[in-house]
Amino acid sequence: MNYSTKYTASKRSYGTGFFDVCNTLDELKRAIVAQEMYFEDDVEYTDDMYTEELFEKYKKKGQYSLIRVKLHPTEKIEFDEYDGASGFSIEKKNPPAILSSIEFIGD
């Protein structure tokens, strides 16, 4: 099986959670800057605005943890959010079918 490398982040600070999966680390950094500029500063991000210093500022402000995922082809990344902090889990794309059944038979 061929694994793919993906990049994502968890966000520990209050505000808007982070839900992007990127193909490169550079793409992830730019996605973080774009999100923080939009939600914190109400600025529409363009690629020519990016600097490493800006990324470090927003990474610290949003308390981001950057994560490289070696993703199996049968799995996907699913996001969860609570009170503006976000994280992710890795889940099967096609989980096993439920084999049990239920039937309501009355009160």
Buried (B, 14 or more C-beta within 10 A) or exposed (E): EEEEEBBBBBBEBEBBBBBBBBEEEEEBBBBBBBBBBEEEEEEEBEEEEBEEEBBEEBBEEBBBEEBEBEBBEEBBBEBEEEEBBBBBEEEEEEEEEEEEEEEEEEE
